[in-house]
Amino acid sequence: MSLFSRRTLSTGAFLLATLSATPSFAEEFMDDQVNTRPSAGAMALDVVVARPMLFALTLGGTAAFVASLPFTALGGNVEEAAKTLVIGPAKSTFTRCMGCTATQDALKDREMVK
C-alpha cells in the first residue's frame, strides 16, 4: 500500500470516528450548559460590560432601523429588519438571565417550555 493511500485511509478513519462521536458529546455539553449557574464574576462582567454594550447596540440598531425603514419597506422586509436590528439586541439586553450566555438562556427557555 502506498504512503498516499495509507494517509488517505487514516484521515478518513479519523474523520469518521470524530464525526460519529460528536453527537454524544454535544448532548452532554448541552446538559452542562443548562445546569451550570453563572458565577459571580460572570454576573459582575455582565452588569459592568455586557449590558451597557448591548444597550448601546440596541440604541444603534434602533437608529439604523429607523434610517433604513424607507428602503426596507420598499423591499418588503420590515419585520426581518426589526427582528435583527431592534428585537434581538433588546431581548439580549433586558430578558437574558444575569451572567448567562445567549446559549444558556435559550436552553433554559426551552427547558421551561417542556
Summary of the structure (lengths in Angstrom):
residues: 114
radius of gyration: 21.8
end to end distance: 54.3
largest distance: 65.7
contacts: 259
relative contact order: 0.10
helix: 86%
strand: 0%
